Amino acid sequence: MSDKEIVNNENENQNSHLNVPKNGRREALKTLATIPVIGAMAYGVIKKKNQEYRNKRVGNIFAFETTPTVMDRQPDGQTIRLGIIGFGIRGSQLMQALGFATPQHIDHLKDLAKQDVQNTRYKDFLEQEDLNIVVNGVCDIFDVYAKEAATAGANKNREGSEGKFANLPVIYKNYKDLLAAKDIDAVIIATPDHWHGTMVIDAVNAGKHVYVEKPLTWTVPETYLVADAVKKSNVIFQLGHQGRQIEINHRAKEIIKKGLIGKVTLAEVSTNRNDPNGAWVYSIHPEANPSTIDWKQFEGNPVRIKEYLDYMTSVGATKYVGPDSRDKFSLERFFRWRCWWDYSTGLSGDLLTHEYDAMNHMLDLGIPASATSSGGVYFFKDGRTVPDVLQTTFEFPDRDMTMLYTATLASQYNRPRKIMATDATIELGSTLNVTIDPQSELYREKIQQGIIKAGEPFYRYASGKSIDALSSATEMYFAERGLLFSYVEGKRYNTTYLHLREWIECIRQKKQPSCGIKEAFEEAMAAHMGTRAYLEGRTMYWDADKQVITRG
């Protein structure tokens, strides 16, 4: 579906659309009012947006109770002092979501606004709420990124290149020195996958609150160590799945909870991309060289590396290609680390985790009973070891359902998330669609009466407008899944901003965020099961009693 096709038409019911019978809206309303459940839902979405929210309190009107968390701010809440570890692609995006950007990024947003009056990114960024935080320390092992992170951290007034910046955050050469700093309360970790678990454990042991990008861990053994460390601490932990803040996901969760689609038996999710950037072939910075990059620190903790190699050997990972180039400086590996198992968790950890966490949020899946995977390096023959095509099937016999994940990095054909049930199917992308099943028992009478036309979208909710200036397959992927922006009560938010804000407010209010260690552990184990199934060429099982992965 193109951006233009998913644009929300504010002149037609603002945020929602309903296919109604040809005899007109008035007759449709009269008819739908007689439908006990789905009719109430449909009636509610015909209303204008402000009326729809008022109608939540009416007994027979469908009420959406689970909405994204936009936590109340403490009027005099403490200033949170942050440290940033990693300022690559995702690290810079996280800082922008916090309200801190490099002058060059501000200049870029200004240029976009001049070129297209409908591009509101600059305006949105200036209006983004101040979260009452300060960046006191930054760490990146590439000197250029470290300096950019410091400049962004000092840019409190969101100025372009004309601004003057003083009181730069401290630049730390080693992340452990940042963790030891007494003027840092919490850290954001946006490093390559193979560092996540180690840094989380070290941060927790240093008493720092933690926001870490997905996936939680690089290996199965360290997943237990991370979970144990967080559970024994008083830190507030959040895993970076901003999908927890997407409005339409919350609505889908409520629809499922109320039994409006019947019994769910199959969920299908996917990742399709078709350009080098989407396949992790990122640009190599012209100033990068052995003098500006701390390669030894990038390579990782020697103890963890040995554990990983022993782990791969012990599980019989026949498709794993060992680290024959690990000790050799490589710009390609430094900037495109996602392409190698030595540093990456591949499609499972990078993109499957987004899809799995979304389904876990909506369906409360927990950890699957089994995982089977297949795929390979079928298109990008560039020396990478992680597959560019992957299929993973997760089974949930206690739920009588299956979740299927399929991915290709050589096709951008759009496939929405689908949750299939006995009475209806939910499709999720930038919009939410509910299509009644022709064989539905729940709606049989209304189908026969012609009130409901089976096989066509009966309910549609479009959360917001199209995204500005989409230019890559990666951006399209995130936009189509609502991972860039979400609407809460009519206001557009950057979903990463919402997720970070939730974490910040949970620190202040001593509450648990939506993607804490329980959800993170479930995400990690599901992804590791999928990865091991691929590497070992056999089905992997989850022993719920012993809390371990076993071989088929």
Secondary structure, DSSP 8 states (H G I E B T S, - for coil): --HHHH---TTSSTTEE----TT-HHHHHHHHTTSTTHHHHHHHHHS-HHHHHHGGGSTTS-------------TT---EEEEEE--SHHHHHHHHHHT---HHHHHHHHHHHHH-TT--HHHHHHHS----EEEEEEE-SBHHHHHHHHHHHH-TT---TT----S--EEESSHHHHHH-TT--EEEE---HHHHHHHHHHHHHTT-EEEE-S-S-SSHHHHHHHHHHHHTS---EEE--GGGG-HHHHHHHHHHHTTTT--EEEEEEEEE--STGGGT-----TT-STTTB-HHHHH--HHHHHHHHHHHHHTT-TT----TTTTS--HHHHHSGGGSTTT--HHIIIIIHHHHHHHHHHH---S-SEEEEEEE--S--SS--S-SEEEEEEEETTTTEEEEEEEESS------EEEEESSEEEEESSEEEEEE-TT-STTHHHHHTTSS-TTSEEEEEE-S---TT--SHHHHHHHHTT-SEEEETTEEEEHHHHHHHHHHHHHHHT---TT-HHHHHHHHHHHHHHHHHHHHTS-EEEETTTTEEEE-
